Amino acid sequence: MSHAPIFTPAPATPAPSSTDPAGWPVETEPLGAGLLPPEADLDQELVCRRVLPVTHDTVTVVLQPTRLGGVAFSPGQYLTLGVDIDGRRVERCYTISSPPTRPHLLTITVKRVPGGEVSGWIHDRLRPGDRVHATGPRGAFSVVEHPAARYLLLSGGSGITPTLSTLRTVADLGDPMDVVVVHCARTPQDLLARSELEAMSLVHPGLRLHWVCEGDGDGVPWPGLTGRVSAELLATAVPDLAQREIFTCGPPPYMSAVREALAELGADPARCHEESFVLGSAGAPTVAREVPVAEPAEVAADLAAADAVVDPTDVAVAPADAATGAASVTFARSGREVTCGPGQTVLEAAQEAGIPIPTSCGEGMCGTCKSSLLSGRVEMDHQGGIRPREIAQGSFLPCCAVPDGDVVVDA
């Protein structure tokens, strides 16, 4: 089944030159110059308007904000969506696949994960008119954060979603960005947005596309590149790779192969940025991100405030075991006290004891596990999933918080 592209590319804007009669400067502005700054604190319901099949196992969900003015974000950022499944609120992170130039209708593109609770619910039960809760946007995996003259966007499977948001932004703004895309999929039938991006490349000469498939699929010969990502493939497809800012997104095996290939080709690690889609132990899709560069100023401010001291309550706790470095963690609502070993996070201690704390990313980014610290201190190394004012009010993220002595948690 074929489906028309959701987004129609805008006509390309010619790249300015020193002899341009309009007197444009030779240097173009970074992509983010044409966008509103991302939201500082989105917390609202989104209304499902459409659920569109895009491949045999992937759908695009069109979501409408309930707040006037839409949602401002940077291409590549993600939302944490909360859905109610059988009376329980379950949260997952999804990258926004639409461009920030269209803030009044957002899209997420979701692949069905075998046994995935939320992806299955979205595919089988989400209908137009249904509402989902959203927080964010969050994340620094964006070309806006890393202005450059040339880009290389590498993706595997559903990891193409940040690329889709980026390229749709480029198309809407008519930006003459020099960008090479190398996308890998199992078969041609698994390629997402192929017709849309190929149409886009016809009017944007700075965009070059390379589709790579592991096999033919459905018995139809694939005329393009075949195999898996490798140094040889990348060197052939992108001979000027070393001169590009590189963004990579995909499942763990793909990410490992890309790291190996980039290292072999001598890519500068400071110019390589990653976002990895992984599968949680319970079959729930989660997101882990690694960006080997300085975080934005707002994240730096969060980190500086992360060790804020919360006023203790009258809940009594036993002293920490100074000999072993272990600490006592008391879960007030559960009425349980457990020992948290050296270097162990509060979430890990809770999971070992069977104490339920909602979680998604496990990396301090999505904010799903946010809880209240009633007493004590923690050392928290988060990635933007909590704001300074929330920390000052006594909130913390158990997934990336190690007790600094005995603590009491509202869980």
C-alpha positions in Angstrom: 0.0 0.0 0.0 1.4 3.4 -0.9 0.6 6.6 0.9 1.1 10.2 -0.2 3.6 12.2 1.7 2.2 14.3 4.6 4.5 17.2 3.9 4.9 19.0 0.6 8.4 20.6 0.3 8.6 24.3 -0.3 10.5 25.7 -3.3 14.2 25.9 -2.7 15.9 29.2 -2.0 19.0 29.7 -4.1 22.2 29.8 -2.0 23.5 33.4 -1.8 26.8 34.3 -3.3 29.1 37.3 -3.2 27.8 38.4 -6.6 24.1 38.1 -5.7 22.4 41.3 -7.0 20.3 41.5 -3.8 23.5 41.9 -1.8 22.9 38.9 0.4 25.9 37.9 2.6 27.9 34.9 1.5 27.4 33.2 4.9 23.9 31.9 5.5 22.3 32.0 8.9 22.1 28.8 11.0 18.8 26.9 10.6 17.6 27.9 14.1 17.6 31.6 13.1 14.2 31.1 11.4 12.6 29.3 14.3 11.0 30.3 17.6 12.9 29.2 20.7 11.8 25.9 22.1 9.1 25.7 24.8 10.4 26.1 28.3 7.7 24.1 30.0 5.1 22.2 27.9 2.6 20.3 30.0 -0.7 19.8 28.2 -3.0 17.5 26.4 -2.6 16.8 22.7 -5.6 15.6 20.6 -5.2 12.9 18.1 -6.4 14.0 14.7 -5.2 11.2 12.4 -3.4 7.9 12.5 -1.7 7.3 9.2 -0.1 4.0 8.1 3.3 4.7 6.5 4.7 1.2 6.3 3.5 -2.3 7.2 4.5 -1.8 10.8 4.8 2.0 11.3 2.2 4.7 11.7 2.4 8.5 11.9 0.1 10.1 14.5 -1.0 13.7 13.9 -1.5 15.5 17.2 -3.1 18.9 17.8 -2.1 21.0 20.9 -4.9 22.2 23.0 -3.2 25.4 23.9 -3.3 28.4 21.5 -0.1 29.2 19.8 1.0 25.6 19.2 4.2 24.2 20.4 7.7 25.6 19.8 10.6 23.1 19.5 13.8 22.5 17.7 14.0 19.8 15.0 15.2 16.6 16.6 13.7 17.2 20.0 11.3 14.7 21.6 8.1 14.7 23.8 7.3 12.4 26.7 3.8 11.2 26.0 1.5 9.8 28.7 -1.3 7.4 27.7 -3.8 5.7 29.9 -3.8 1.9 29.4 -6.2 -0.2 31.4 -6.4 2.4 34.1 -2.6 3.0 34.3 -0.7 6.0 33.1 2.2 4.8 30.9 4.8 7.2 29.5 7.2 6.9 26.6 9.5 9.3 24.7 8.9 10.0 21.0 10.8 12.3 18.7 8.7 14.9 16.9 8.8 14.0 13.2 7.1 17.2 12.0 8.9 20.5 11.5 8.8 23.3 14.1 7.6 25.6 11.2 4.2 24.0 11.7 3.6 24.3 15.4 -0.1 23.8 15.4 0.0 20.1 14.3 2.7 17.8 15.6 3.5 14.3 14.3 5.2 11.3 15.9 6.1 8.3 13.8 5.8 5.0 15.7 7.0 1.6 14.8 5.2 -1.4 16.3 7.6 -3.1 18.8 6.8 -6.8 19.5 5.4 -6.8 23.0 5.6 -3.0 23.2 2.8 -1.8 25.5 2.6 1.8 24.2 3.5 1.2 20.6 0.9 -1.6 20.4 -1.7 0.7 22.0 -1.0 3.5 19.5 -1.3 1.1 16.6 -4.4 -0.8 17.8 -6.4 1.6 20.0 -5.5 5.2 19.4 -8.3 6.9 17.5 -9.0 10.5 16.3 -10.4 12.5 19.1 -8.4 10.6 21.8 -6.2 12.7 24.0 -2.7 12.0 25.3 -0.7 14.0 27.9 2.6 15.5 26.8 5.6 17.1 28.5 8.7 18.5 26.9 10.0 19.2 24.3 13.5 18.1 25.5 16.8 17.0 24.0 19.9 18.6 22.4 20.1 16.2 19.4 19.5 19.0 16.9 21.3 20.7 14.1 20.2 23.9 15.7 22.5 23.2 18.6 25.5 22.6 16.3 25.6 25.1 13.4 27.9 23.9 10.6 28.4 24.4 6.9 27.8 20.7 6.1 25.9 17.9 7.8 25.7 14.1 7.6 22.5 12.5 9.0 22.9 8.8 9.6 19.8 6.7 10.6 18.7 3.2 11.0 15.1 2.0 11.0 12.7 4.3 13.0 15.8 6.3 13.9 15.0 8.4 10.9 12.5 10.5 12.8 14.9 13.3 13.9 16.1 13.5 10.3 12.5 13.9 9.1 11.9 16.8 11.3 15.2 18.4 10.2 14.6 18.0 6.5 11.0 19.1 6.7 12.3 22.3 8.4 14.9 22.8 5.7 12.2 22.4 3.1 9.7 24.8 4.7 12.4 27.5 5.3 13.9 27.0 1.8 17.2 26.7 3.5 20.1 25.9 1.1 21.7 23.5 3.7 24.3 21.1 2.5 23.1 17.8 4.0 23.8 14.2 3.1 21.4 11.5 4.4 22.3 7.8 4.7 19.4 5.8 5.9 19.5 2.0 6.5 16.5 -0.4 6.6 15.9 -4.1 6.4 14.0 -4.0 3.1 12.7 -1.4 0.6 9.3 -1.9 2.2 10.7 -0.6 5.5 12.0 2.7 4.1 10.2 5.6 5.8 9.2 8.7 3.8 11.2 7.7 0.8 8.9 9.3 -1.8 8.6 12.5 0.2 12.4 12.9 0.7 13.1 12.1 -2.9 10.7 14.8 -4.1 12.3 17.2 -1.6 15.8 16.5 -3.1 14.5 17.5 -6.5 14.0 21.0 -5.4 16.8 21.3 -2.9 20.1 20.6 -4.6 22.0 20.7 -1.3 20.2 17.5 -0.2 21.6 14.1 -1.2 20.0 10.8 -0.2 21.5 7.3 0.1 19.1 4.5 0.9 20.7 1.2 2.1 18.7 -2.0 2.4 19.9 -5.3 3.9 17.9 -7.3 1.4 15.3 -7.1 -1.4 12.2 -8.0 0.5 8.9 -9.3 -1.2 11.0 -10.8 -3.9 11.5 -7.4 -5.7 15.1 -6.6 -6.6 16.5 -3.6 -4.8 18.6 -1.4 -7.2 20.2 0.7 -4.5 23.0 0.1 -2.0 22.8 -3.2 -0.1 24.3 -4.6 3.1 24.9 -2.9 6.4 26.5 0.3 7.4 30.3 0.1 7.3 33.4 2.3 6.8 33.6 1.2 3.2 30.0 2.2 2.5 30.3 5.6 4.2 33.6 6.4 2.5 32.0 5.7 -0.9 28.7 7.5 -0.2 30.2 10.5 1.7 33.8 11.1 0.6 33.9 14.4 2.5 32.6 12.9 5.7 35.4 14.4 7.8 34.2 17.9 6.9 30.7 17.3 8.2 28.8 17.6 11.5 27.5 14.1 12.0 24.2 13.0 13.6 23.5 9.3 14.1 20.2 7.7 15.3 19.1 4.1 15.4 18.9 0.9 17.4 22.0 -0.2 19.4 23.5 -2.7 16.9 23.3 0.0 14.2 24.8 2.6 16.5 27.7 0.3 17.3 28.4 -0.3 13.7 28.4 3.4 12.9 30.8 4.2 15.8 33.2 1.6 14.5 32.9 2.9 10.9 33.4 6.6 12.0 36.4 5.7 14.1 38.0 3.8 11.2 37.4 6.8 9.0 38.9 9.2 11.5 35.8 11.3 12.2 36.3 13.9 14.9 34.4 12.6 18.0 33.5 16.2 18.9 31.5 16.5 15.7 29.7 13.2 16.2 26.3 13.3 18.0 24.1 10.4 18.9 20.6 9.4 19.7 19.9 5.7 20.3 16.5 4.0 20.4 16.7 1.0 22.6 14.3 -1.7 23.9 13.7 -1.9 27.6 13.8 -5.1 29.6 10.0 -5.3 29.8 9.6 -4.8 26.1 8.8 -1.1 26.3 10.5 1.2 23.9 12.8 3.6 25.7 15.2 6.3 24.5 18.8 6.8 25.4 20.8 9.8 24.2 24.6 10.5 24.2 25.8 13.8 22.9 29.6 14.0 23.3 29.6 17.8 23.4 28.7 20.5 25.9 25.0 20.7 26.8 23.0 23.9 26.2 23.1 26.6 28.8 19.7 25.6 30.2 20.9 22.1 30.9 24.1 23.4 32.5 21.9 25.5 34.8 20.0 22.4 35.7 23.1 20.4 36.5 24.4 23.3 38.7 21.1 23.2 40.6 20.9 19.4 40.8 22.5 19.2 44.3 20.0 21.6 45.9 19.2 20.6 49.5 15.6 19.7 50.3 14.3 20.6 53.7 13.9 17.4 55.8 10.6 16.3 57.3 10.0 14.4 60.5 10.5 11.1 58.9 13.3 9.3 60.8 15.9 7.4 58.9 18.8 5.2 60.0 22.3 6.6 59.5 24.3 5.5 56.4 26.7 2.6 56.7 30.0 4.5 56.7 32.0 1.3 56.4 30.4 0.0 53.1 29.2 3.3 51.6 25.7 1.8 51.4 22.7 4.0 52.3 19.2 3.4 53.5 16.4 4.4 51.1 12.9 4.6 52.7 9.9 4.6 50.4 7.3 6.4 52.4 4.2 5.4 50.6 5.2 1.8 50.2 6.3 1.6 53.8 9.6 -0.2 52.7 13.2 0.5 53.6 15.9 -0.9 51.4 19.7 -0.7 51.2 21.2 1.1 48.2 24.7 -0.1 47.4 27.6 2.2 46.5 27.0 3.8 43.1 23.5 2.3 42.8 20.7 4.6 41.8 17.4 5.0 43.8 15.5 3.5 40.8 17.8 0.4 40.7 17.3 -0.1 44.4 13.5 0.2 44.0 13.4 -2.2 41.1 15.4 -4.8 43.0 12.9 -4.5 45.9 9.9 -4.7 43.6 8.8 -1.2 44.4 7.1 0.3 41.3 8.4 3.6 40.0 7.3 4.6 36.5 10.3 4.9 34.2 11.0 5.3 30.5 14.5 6.5 29.4 16.5 5.5 32.4 19.0 8.3 31.5 17.6 11.4 33.3 16.1 12.8 30.1 12.4 12.1 29.9 11.3 12.9 33.4 9.0 9.9 33.6 10.3 8.7 37.0 10.2 12.1 38.7 9.6 11.7 42.4 9.7 13.8 45.6 12.7 13.6 48.0 11.3 14.0 51.5 14.5 13.8 53.4 18.3 13.6 52.7 20.4 14.4 49.7 21.2 12.7 46.4 23.8 13.2 43.7 22.0 13.6 40.4 23.6 13.5 36.9 20.6 14.2 34.7 20.3 15.1 31.0 17.6 17.9 31.2 14.7 15.8 32.4 14.1 18.0 35.4 14.0 21.8 35.8 15.9 23.8 38.5 12.6 25.0 40.0 11.4 21.4 40.3 14.6 20.4 42.1 14.2 23.4 44.4 10.7 22.2 45.2 12.1 18.8 46.3 11.7 16.7 43.1 14.4 14.5 41.7 14.9 11.7 39.1 15.5 8.3 40.7 16.9 6.9 37.5 20.1 9.0 37.7 20.2 9.8 41.5 22.6 8.2 43.9 21.9 8.7 47.6 24.4 10.9 49.5 23.6 9.3 52.8 20.2 8.0 53.9 17.1 9.3 52.1 13.3 9.2 52.2 11.4 9.1 48.9 7.7 9.6 48.3 7.1 6.3 46.5 
